[in-house]
Amino acid sequence: MTTAPATERNKRMTRIGTRALAVGGALVAVAFVAGCGQDLTAERDGRQLAEAVCDLKDASDAESAEAAIAEIEQQIDDIVREYGVATAEDRGDISNNLADLAEHSVQDNEVLLQQDLTVLLRSAENIRDDATEVQQSVWTGIAAGLQECTAD
């Protein structure tokens, strides 16, 4: 037969176990939401970069193209610093693609502009395949934004 102090101790242990389970569940939920939030922020940052690329596509003169490239390079620096999303080789490829896009934008060559955007999109998708989950979110945002840009 259980004594009164033992019963009280069992109730107390049950309450402690229930609280620990609730706290553990809350911590898991917070970690999950934080991870989702970081993914969403990373994807939004990627879309903003793609919007800057679209601005470059729409540049009508060398001065506006240079300003757009400077904005893109700044955003890439911020994204790399925040998420570590690109290797030096990736950055070099992207810079070359952006230079082509700027040249073809100023020339108002729609065919080559579309090719340049397609190459940038393909690069984003290839880089995304080798990235971590949060990095993939950045490249997903970039790819989605570039797809919208090519549809314009």
N, C-alpha and C positions, 0 to 999 in steps of 0.2 A: 504494500500500500504506500502511496506517495504522501509525503508529509507536506504540510502547508508551506514551509520555506522552500522545499524543492519545487513545488508547483509554481510558486511566485518566481523562482529563478528561471524555470522553463518559459514562463510568459515573458519575462524580461529578455531572455535570449531570443525568443521569437520576434519580439518588437525590434531588437537590435538587428537581427537578420533581415527583417522586412525593410528597415530603414537603409541598411547597407545595400540591399538589392535595389531599392528606389534610387539611392544616390548613384550607384553604378549605372543604372539604366539612364539616368539623367546625364551623366558624363558621356556615355556613348552617344546619346542624342545630340548633345552639344558638339561633340567632335564631328559627328556626321553633318550637322548643319554648317559648322565652320568649314568643313571640307567642301561642301556644296557651294557655300558662299565664295570660297576662293576660286572654285571652278568657274562660277558665274562672273566674278570680277575679271578673271583671266580672259574669259571669252569676250567680255565687253571691251577689254583693253585691245584684244586682237581685232575686233570690229572697228574700233576707233582708228587703228593703224590702217586698216583696209580703206576706211573713208578718206584718210589722208592720201592714199595711193590713188583713189578716184579723183581727188582734187588735182593730183599731178596729171592724171589722164586728161583732165579738162583745162590744163594750163594752155594759154594761147600765146605766150611769149617766153623768152628765155628767163626773164626776171621772175615771173610767177612760177616757172618750173623749178628754178633754183630754190625759191622760198618753200615750195612744196617738198622738195627733196630734203631740205634742212629740217622741216617739221617731221618728215618720215624718219630721218636718221635719229632725231631726238626721241621720238616715240620708240624706235627700236632699242636705243640705249636704255630707256626706262624699262621696257619689257625684259630685256636681257638682265638688267640689274635686279628686277623683281622676281623673275621666274627662271632665268638662266636657260633661255629657250633656243639659242642658236650657237653653233660652232663658228669659228673664224671662217671656215670654208663656206658655210651657209650664208654668213654675212656678206662675204665677197660675191657669191652668186647673186644674192638679192641686190646688192649695190650695182652690179653690172646690169641686171634686169631693169632696175630703176633708171639707170642712165639711158638705156635704150628707150624706155617708156617716155622719159622726158624729151628725148630727141624726136621721137615720132609724134609726141603731143604737139610740140612747137611746129612741126611740119604738117600737122593736121592730117596725118596718114591713118585713117580709121582701120585699115586692114592690119597694119603693123601694130597699132595700138591694141587691137583685140588679141593678136598673137602674143604681145608682151604680157598682157593680163593673164592669158592662158598659161604662159610659162611661169609667171609668179604664182598662180593658183596651184599648178603642178608642184612647184617647189615647196609651197606651204603644206600641201598634202603629204609629200615625201618626208619632210622634216617632222611632221606630226606623227608619222608612223614609228619614228625612233624615239619619241619623247615620253616623259612621265605623264601621269594623268592630268596634272594641272597644266603642264606645258602643252599637252594635247588640246586642252581647252583654249589656250591662246591661239594655236594654229587652226583650230576649228573656227574660231571667231574670224581670223584673217581669211580663211578659205570662204566662209559664208559671205563676208563682206565683199571679197573679190568676185564671187559669183554674182552678187547683186550689181556690182560695178560693170561686169561684162554684159549684163542684161540691159543696162541703160543704153 
